[in-house]
Structures are given as structure tokens and as C-alpha cells.
Amino acid sequence: MNSGKGSENGQLFRSAGRDFAPERCSTIGFALATGVSREGNSKSLHGHTRRLGGEGRFVRIESAPENNALVPLAPENLASASAVRVVLITPAIFEKYGWHPDFLDPVSFVGKLTLPENKNIELKMIAAAIPRAQSYSGWQFDKEHPRGQPGQPWRVVPAGSVYWFEVTKGNAANLWAESLCTEQWKVDGWGIGLVGVV
């Protein structure tokens, strides 16, 4: 039976994702850093509409003023905090254990997170609030499959998940906007969190 709502935006062939429609969500957005174009000059995308992401959704791009920080400032008392909460702003993939960061021991939940410039920090996980896992699979190209094939599926900890840590060694301010993931996942921007003082 047709309810008559099939022509509404987002009603057909849509998977789960953030909805940036102004009437439903006026405060959520995301940052897209654009580099230098192929011609070698910087090109502004302000005001343009482009397809973005795996499903090719249309997005409107607006540039922020140059003095606008893409990430909010850290809390003032973060450096002296002995307990923190980390809210993921990007989904995370933890290869070893699925739901908690790979750098943590699976029994004691204590571990050292390696950060740039020798700003390592040792943490003990106290609690976690994680919605149902999502799945992610890229598309792999290699010599045996020149047209590509589905990549390895991974369990993904969704953005918005929260981890509570005790800071056992190091400066909690070093955690700000860092990734809880390791290796290539960290490099690719998975598992970035914003930190609050408990």
C-alpha cells in the first residue's frame, strides 16, 4: 500500500546516517578540508553542491571564516584532570577486541596510548556507553580482482560512543582531538574523540 510519502526526501533507498536537513537538525555539520586543485591553484567550493560519500548523497558546502576553529577548544582544567570521558566524533575500528581500544589490556583495561611528539598517556578504562555496533566494508582492488570485490568486513564503534578513563600517567590534555585507534585506522581519521573532565 502506498502511503503517499514515497516522494519525500530520504524516504527511498536510504541507509542509516546523519540527517542534515535544516528543519530537523540545525546544529550538526561536518568539516571538509579542501586542498589545491589539479591546476595548482586553490579553488573555493563555497556555495557549491557536490555528491559526497559512498552513497553519493548531495551536500551543500559552506566555508567557515579562517579564524573559526574546526574543533572546539579543550576544557581549561583538562591538563590537571585525573579522570576524563572521551566522546567519539568519528566512528572507531578496534581490530583486536571490537568494542574497546586495542592499546588496552583485555583483562585490566589499562594501556598506553602512543601519541605524536612523545606525548604518550597511560589510561585505565572505567566504563563505556556504546550503541549497537555498525559494520563497514571497503571495496578492494588487486591483481586477481581488477574490477574489485568487497573488502574485509569490520565491526565499527559508532560516533557518539562514550568511554570513561582514569588517567594513570601523562597529561590528559594530550588526548584532545586524538584518535583512540591504532596504526592505519588512526591515520585515516577513525576514532577521534573530544575529551571532557569527569
N, C-alpha and C positions, 0 to 999 in steps of 0.2 A: 504494500500500500504506500502510495506517495503522500507524504505529509505536506508537500508544497514547499519544503525548506531546502530542497536539493541544490538550489542555485545560490544559496548563501555562501559567502566566503568561508573557506575552511571546512565545509561540510562533506566534501568528497575526497577520497584517496589521501587522507591525511594521517600521518603517524604522530605519536606523542612528541611535543616540543613546546618551546616557549611561544606564547602568542603576544605579539607586539601591537595588536590593534589598539589604537588610541582610546576607544571607548571602553575597553576592558582593562587596559594596562598602560597608564600614562607615565610610569616612573621607571620601567625596565627598559634597558637598552644594552648595547654592547659596543666595544671599540674595535675598529678595524684600522690597522696601520697600513698605509699605502706607501710604497717606495717610489723609486724612479722608474719611469716608463721605458719601453724599449728604445725609444728615440733619444733617451738620455736626459730628458728634462722632466721636472716634476709636474704632474698633472693633477689638478683638483677634481675630485669626484663629488664635491658638494652639490646637493640638489639632484643628483642623478639617481636613477633606479636601475638596479642590476639584479641578476639571478645569483644567489649565493647558497652554498651548502650542497649536501649530497642530493637533496630533493629539488634543488633549483628554485627555492622559494624567492619571490621578489622582495627586495628590501629597498628602502629609501635611505640614501646616505647623506648625513649631515656632518660637517666638520665642526669640531669644537674649537673655541678660542685657544691660541697657543699656550696661554698661561693656565689653562684648565688641566688639572691632573687627571689621568685616566683612572687611577686608583685612589680612593680616599686616603687621607693621612692616617697614620697609625695613632692609636691612643697614646697620650702623653706619658702615662705611667707604665707602658709596656716593658721598658728596659728592666724595671725592677720587679716584674711580676714573677711569682713562683708557680702560678697555675694559669693556664690560658685555654681558650676554646678557639678552634680553627673551623671556619665555615668555608666549605669548598665553593669557589665561584666558577670553577670548571670541573667537569667530571674527572674521576680518577680511575686509573687501572693499576691494580696491585697484582702482579703476576703470581707471586707465591701463595698468598693467602686469600685473595679476592676481596675481603671486606676491610682489612686493616693494612696500614703501610708496611711495605716489605722490609724496611730497616728495623722494625720492631721484632724482638724475640717473641715467638708464638706462645710461650708459657708465661714469662714475666711481663710481657708488653713493654719492655724497656729497650731503647736503642738509640744510636747516634745518627742523626740526620746530617749528611755531608752537604755543606753549602759552599758557594764560591768565596774566595778570599779568606779561606781558613776560618770562617765564622760558624763552624760546626756547633751543634747543640744536641744535648742528650735529653731525651724525653721519656716519660712513662705515661702510657695511655691509661686514663682513669675510666672513661666512658665514651660511648659513641651513639649517635642517633642517625640511622641510615635507612632511607626508604628502600623499597624493593629494588633489587639490582636490575640494571638495564643490560642490554647486550650490544656489542659493537663488533663489526667485522669489516675490514677494509677490502679493497679489490687488488689482487696481486697479479703482477705481470712478470713472467720469466721466460727462459728459452723454450721450456716444454709447453708453456701456455701463452703464446704471443697475444692471444685475444683476451687473456685474463681469466681469472677464476676467483671465487670468494676466498678471502683470506681467513686466517685463524680467528674463530670467534673468541671474544673476551667478555668477562663479566665486568661491568662498569659501575662504580660507585657514583650515584647521580650528584650533580651540582646541588648545593643546598644541604648536603650531609654535614653533620657537625661532629667533631672529635674534641674531647677534653683531655688535656695533658698536664702533668706535673713537670715543671722544668727542673731536672735534677742537675744539669750542668750547662753553663753557657748563658747567653743573653737572649731573652725571649724576643727582643726587637728584631733579631736576625731572621725570625720566622715570617715577618711581614711580607705578604705577596709572594712567598716562595712556594714551591711545589712539594707535596708530600710523596710524590712518586720518585722513582729512581731511573737511572740510565736514560734511554731514548724517550721514554714517556715524559720525563721531566723536561727534556729539550723541546719536545713537541707541544708543551703547554698544558699537559694534563695535570690534574690535582693541585691547582693553585688555590691557596686559601687566604682569607683575611682573618686576622687574629684579634680576639678580644680578651680583656682581662677578666678572670673569674673572681 
